[in-house]
Amino acid sequence: MKQRSVLVVLFEGVQSLDVSGPMEVFAGASRHPGISYELRTASLDGAPVRCSSGLTLVPDGALADAPAPDLLLVPGGTGTRAPDPALVDWLRAHAPSARQLVSVCTGALLLAEAGLLDGHRVTTHWSVCARLAREHPAVEVDPDPIFVRDGRLATSAGVTAGIDLALALVEEEHGREVALGIARHLVVFLRRPGNQAQFSAQLTAQTAVREPLREVQHWIAGHPDADLSVEALAARASLSPRHFARAFQAETGLTPGKYVERVRLEQARRLLEDTTDGVTGIARASGYGTPEAMRRAFVRALGTAPAEYRRRFRTQSV
């Protein structure tokens, strides 16, 4: 049996789900015959740490005493806002020796501070992407995907995205059936593709304050194949088209057209990933009308055609 060692770094203000989510995935893999992950947690001095939620975690020991791991995982949390210089120094000295280096959420800030992300494409929690790019211009920050792989380095977006990344790492090493079994046990999707956006269209936009506009937002999400012209949507809100368009953008941050475009793209991506429906039917159900119109939208937004997107990201069990 080949054993893989995993070391999870703990610190004051760590996000507990960034720690427990990936650890549950690796522990789940170890329940399969022939697979073993040795999981260890460590803080700088080996003392318990208080999570951002108030939960206290007791590490297995001190970082100075921890053996060099195969996989070093650095979680995020409020403790990354003003990191302990001693922790950054430890990462700078020891992280390069790990075969795989993984960050979850704002753990990327710690790795960047240690100079470990320079020249790499990474992601992190949406709220700190701009900060990471501004403070570390040598790092290529991609704010959209839920996780990014760049050689031995893997970075994920906020909190639960660490589970998606851990499932991807297990699937890569031990196969889809093992990862699928873990996902079923944890009652999570296997697996959101890494390039899936951190936000759905509804979350990307602000929620409108006025009830008629909120109702229109919800209606668009449930009816991407309907007539979603400004005139039709304005009529649903009992506003003039001009007033509706200005109010919608003012309250959501997006024009009606841009919001509809994101909803339709999200619907088409979901159907391509999760169903065996034909492209023509998906184009119609997503409001594009024709496969060619959907293809143009995909190439414009994602740089790839729907057929290629499905080939790369469709859930294999459908």
Residue pairs with C-beta under 8 A, 6 or more apart in sequence:
1 34
1 35
1 36
2 34
2 35
2 36
3 36
3 37
3 38
4 36
4 37
4 38
4 70
4 71
4 173
5 37
5 38
5 40
5 67
5 69
5 70
5 71
6 23
6 26
6 37
6 38
6 39
6 40
6 69
6 70
6 71
6 72
6 73
7 40
7 41
7 42
7 66
7 67
7 69
7 71
7 72
7 73
7 98
8 19
8 22
8 23
8 39
8 40
8 41
8 42
8 73
8 75
9 41
9 42
9 43
9 63
9 72
9 73
9 74
9 75
9 87
9 91
9 107
9 110
10 19
10 41
10 42
10 43
10 49
10 57
10 59
10 75
11 43
11 44
11 49
11 77
11 79
11 83
11 84
11 87
12 49
12 50
12 79
12 84
13 49
13 50
13 51
13 52
13 77
13 78
13 79
13 80
13 81
14 49
14 51
14 52
14 57
14 75
14 76
14 77
14 79
15 51
15 52
15 53
15 75
15 76
15 77
15 78
15 104
15 105
15 106
15 159
16 51
16 52
16 53
16 55
16 57
17 159
17 160
17 162
18 75
18 76
18 77
18 104
18 105
18 107
18 159
18 162
19 41
19 51
19 57
19 75
21 104
21 159
21 160
21 162
21 163
21 166
22 73
22 102
22 104
22 162
22 163
22 165
22 166
23 39
24 163
24 186
25 163
25 166
25 167
25 170
25 182
25 186
26 37
26 39
26 166
26 170
27 37
27 39
28 181
28 182
28 185
28 186
29 35
29 37
29 170
29 174
29 178
29 179
29 182
30 36
30 37
32 174
32 178
32 181
35 174
35 178
40 60
40 61
40 66
40 69
41 57
41 59
41 60
42 59
42 60
42 61
42 62
42 63
42 65
42 66
43 49
43 59
43 62
43 63
44 62
44 63
44 84
44 86
44 87
44 90
45 62
46 59
46 61
46 62
46 65
47 59
48 56
48 57
48 58
48 59
49 56
49 57
49 59
50 56
51 57
51 77
52 77
52 78
52 79
60 66
63 87
63 90
63 94
64 90
68 94
68 97
68 98
69 98
70 98
70 99
70 100
71 98
71 99
71 100
71 101
71 102
71 169
72 94
72 95
72 98
72 100
72 101
72 102
73 102
73 103
73 104
73 107
74 91
74 95
74 101
74 102
74 103
74 104
74 107
74 110
74 111
75 103
75 104
75 105
75 107
75 162
76 103
76 104
76 105
76 106
76 107
76 108
76 109
76 124
76 125
76 158
76 159
77 105
77 106
80 106
80 107
80 109
80 110
81 106
81 109
83 109
83 110
83 113
87 110
88 110
88 113
88 114
89 114
91 110
91 111
91 114
91 116
92 114
92 115
92 116
95 101
95 111
95 114
95 116
96 116
98 152
99 152
100 152
100 153
100 154
100 169
101 111
101 116
101 152
101 153
101 154
102 153
102 154
102 155
102 156
102 165
102 169
103 110
103 111
103 122
103 124
103 154
103 155
103 156
104 156
104 159
104 161
104 162
104 165
105 124
105 125
105 156
105 157
105 158
105 159
105 161
105 162
106 124
106 125
106 128
106 158
107 124
107 155
108 117
108 122
108 123
108 124
108 128
108 132
108 155
109 124
109 128
109 131
109 132
111 117
111 155
112 118
112 122
112 132
112 135
112 136
112 139
116 153
117 136
117 138
117 139
117 153
117 155
118 136
118 138
118 139
119 138
119 139
119 140
120 139
120 140
120 150
120 151
120 153
121 140
121 142
121 148
121 150
122 132
122 139
122 140
122 141
122 142
122 148
122 150
122 153
122 155
123 129
123 141
123 142
123 143
123 144
123 145
123 146
123 147
123 148
123 155
123 156
123 157
123 198
124 132
124 141
124 155
124 156
124 157
124 158
125 157
125 158
125 159
126 143
126 157
126 158
126 198
126 199
127 158
129 141
129 143
130 143
132 139
132 141
133 139
133 141
142 148
143 198
144 195
144 197
144 198
145 157
145 194
145 195
145 196
145 197
145 198
146 156
146 157
146 161
146 164
146 165
146 192
146 194
146 196
146 197
146 198
147 154
147 155
147 156
147 157
147 161
147 164
147 165
147 168
147 194
148 154
148 155
148 156
148 194
149 168
149 194
154 165
154 169
156 162
156 164
156 165
157 198
158 198
160 188
161 192
161 198
163 186
163 188
164 191
164 192
164 194
165 194
167 179
167 182
167 183
167 188
167 190
167 191
168 179
168 191
168 194
170 178
170 179
170 182
171 178
171 179
171 190
171 191
176 190
176 316
179 190
179 191
180 190
180 317
182 190
183 189
183 190
183 191
184 190
190 315
190 317
193 273
193 312
193 313
195 302
195 313
196 269
197 204
197 266
200 266
201 221
201 259
201 262
201 263
201 265
201 266
202 217
202 221
202 263
204 254
204 262
205 217
205 252
205 253
205 254
205 259
205 262
206 251
206 252
206 253
207 214
207 217
207 252
208 214
208 216
208 217
208 248
208 251
208 252
209 251
210 247
210 251
212 236
212 237
212 238
212 239
213 237
213 247
213 248
213 251
213 252
215 236
215 237
216 233
216 236
216 237
216 248
217 252
217 259
219 236
220 228
220 233
220 259
220 260
220 263
221 263
224 260
224 263
224 264
224 267
224 285
224 286
224 287
225 284
225 285
225 286
225 287
226 232
226 287
228 256
228 260
228 287
230 241
230 244
230 245
230 256
230 257
231 241
233 244
233 248
233 256
234 240
234 241
234 243
234 244
234 245
237 244
239 247
244 256
245 255
245 256
248 254
248 255
248 256
248 259
249 255
249 256
252 259
254 262
260 287
261 297
261 301
264 286
264 287
264 288
264 297
265 286
265 297
265 298
265 301
265 302
267 285
267 286
267 287
268 282
268 283
268 286
268 288
268 294
268 297
268 298
268 306
269 309
269 313
271 277
271 282
271 285
271 286
272 282
272 306
272 309
272 310
272 313
272 314
273 310
273 313
273 314
273 315
274 314
274 315
274 318
275 282
275 318
276 318
277 285
279 291
279 294
279 306
279 307
280 290
280 291
282 294
282 306
283 289
283 290
283 291
283 293
283 294
283 306
286 294
288 294
288 297
291 306
294 306
295 305
295 306
298 304
298 305
298 306
298 309
299 305
302 309
304 312
